[in-house]
Amino acid sequence: MTSETPTEQGTAAAEALGYEQARDELVDVVRRLEAGGSSLEESLALWERGEELARVCRRWLDGARARLDAALAAEDAEEGEEEEGGAATAGDEE
């Protein structure tokens, strides 16, 4: 048996989800909350799960944004090197 609380276990399980899984479960949580009919205790548990899932989705999206930014920066750096190399060659020819 582990020393983790149920909340910590739920958070660890949420962290292991892929983006699409977390997003789909979050959509389900929202639907259940919007439908109503749950007890206060159930609604609070759903809300907390939704918050966890939203954090997981945000981390995935932030990671994807960082990767895109890095790829774009690398592409810009390559283009800049090509332009500098071309300018130096043109200057040498004069």
Secondary structure, 3 states (H helix, E strand, C coil): CCCCCHHHHHHHHHHCCCHHHHHHHHHHHHHHHHHCCCCHHHHHHHHHHHHHHHHHHHHHHHHHHHHHHHHHHHHHHHHHHHHHHHHHHHHHHC
